[in-house]
Amino acid sequence: MNYYPDAPYWLALLESAALKRRMAKTVIYRRCIEGRETLADLLGMNRSDVQTSLDLTADEASAVLEALRQAPAREAELADLARQGIGLITRADVTYPDLLAERLPEEWLPYYLYYAGDPAIVTQPGVAVLGGTSSDEAARTIARDLARTLAAEGHNLVGGYDRGVDRLALDTAREAGGNATMVLPLGMNSFRQVLAGMRRHLDEGRLLVLSPYAPDVTYTEALAGARRALLVALSEAVYMVSPDDDPGDWPALVELLRAGLQVGVWQGRPGSWVTAGAAPFDDVAAALQPLRAMYGNAEGVTGATSGDAEIIGDDILPEGDGQAMGEPIEFSDADSAVEILGRTGTVPDVLARRLAERLGRDEPPEEDEWGADGA
């Protein structure tokens, strides 16, 4: 299984035509995030108890129970996607990106992410190289140089695979042997043909493709715009190369910039970006100087960061404000760590290996030990 066991019930609520998305998220937050209980267990309760425990009206409680009864159909859909190498991460899953929960308001968070590739990639420092859709050769050159250098220094290139600078940077990083994370503005099935061409990098564990949308959703400008907040939140630094847009066109960017996110801008429309707090740069060395101060150069960055320690040491269900709840989880060895973390979802192979290295086991367990299916 490459999804959280309660995931079919999450999908049943979130994709129900009888429930508004806001109500579905409210129910999930109260029950699963705050209450740390499963949606599946609600089906063993009567309507009155559901109503009382979740502070719902009688009609809302009835709609929730009716939606949850559709979970078997959702489970069949997930099983079919798993056979195609596509899994699902929920808001309560151990592999849900910490940076999203820490940086975005609860109402902005996607409560599920379909994925292909290794979710552990997002534990590496993410850097986005974004910009204009129609750029000249000078812009393309600096975007390629940035991407190659960042890949060589162990950074995970984050982007949306939009035309122009975004796509060029992601492709350059992958070709240079680096890691990349793509956040799509459409569903996985709508991206299937392109995804097939990326299979080698997915299988090598160097590419993670995420989608916050249902598999059959097609591209729209509105979805592409909403997805921008995720790109920014997953990045420790953002480099805008000859951007077509102003900072205000990027949800959450201005707020995160004020909170310390590094943002650089090269030509394009630098005036509004500099006014918002972005740092102009003329070359790669100038652009990367602040980032290198944080992470070091190629010799100082190995691709493994403190993100592993955060997953291992903190409770896996953060509060709505992004702070960890409860006491740190203590593990005696790698087997117990994998077993405990696996109760809430799939433990990525990379994380299992790092646990083995840190906690004294020579080899990671066979996949069957925690129920992964190899996706």
Stockholm file with secondary structure:
# STOCKHOLM 1.0

chainA/1-375         MNYYPDAPYWLALLESAALKRRMAKTVIYRRCIEGRETLADLLGMNRSDVQTSLDLTADEASAVLEALRQAPAREAELADLARQGIGLITRADVTYPDLLAERLPEEWLPYYLYYAGDPAIVTQPGVAVLGGTSSDEAARTIARDLARTLAAEGHNLVGGYDRGVDRLALDTAREAGGNATMVLPLGMNSFRQVLAGMRRHLDEGRLLVLSPYAPDVTYTEALAGARRALLVALSEAVYMVSPDDDPGDWPALVELLRAGLQVGVWQGRPGSWVTAGAAPFDDVAAALQPLRAMYGNAEGVTGATSGDAEIIGDDILPEGDGQAMGEPIEFSDADSAVEILGRTGTVPDVLARRLAERLGRDEPPEEDEWGADGA
#=GR chainA/1-375 SS CCBCTTHHHHHHHHTCTTSCHHHHHHHHIIIIIISCCCSGGGGGSCHHHHHHHHTCCHHHHHHHHHHHTTHHHHHHHHHHHHHTTCEEEETTSTTSCHHHHHHSCGGGSCSEEEEEECGGGGGSCEEEEEECSSCCHHHHHHHHHHHHHHHHTTCEEEECCCTTHHHHHHHHHHHTTCEEEEECSSCTGGGHHHHHTTHHHHHTTCEEEEESSCTTCCCCHHHHHHHHHHHHHTCSEEEEESCSSCGGGSTTHHHHHHTTCEEEEESSSHHHHHHHTCEECSSHHHHHHHHHHHHCSTTTCCSCCTHHHHHHHSCSSCCTTSCCCSSCCCCSSHHHHHHHHHTTSCCCHHHHHHHHHHHTCSSCCCGGGTTCCCC
#=GC SS_cons         CCBCTTHHHHHHHHTCTTSCHHHHHHHHIIIIIISCCCSGGGGGSCHHHHHHHHTCCHHHHHHHHHHHTTHHHHHHHHHHHHHTTCEEEETTSTTSCHHHHHHSCGGGSCSEEEEEECGGGGGSCEEEEEECSSCCHHHHHHHHHHHHHHHHTTCEEEECCCTTHHHHHHHHHHHTTCEEEEECSSCTGGGHHHHHTTHHHHHTTCEEEEESSCTTCCCCHHHHHHHHHHHHHTCSEEEEESCSSCGGGSTTHHHHHHTTCEEEEESSSHHHHHHHTCEECSSHHHHHHHHHHHHCSTTTCCSCCTHHHHHHHSCSSCCTTSCCCSSCCCCSSHHHHHHHHHTTSCCCHHHHHHHHHHHTCSSCCCGGGTTCCCC
//
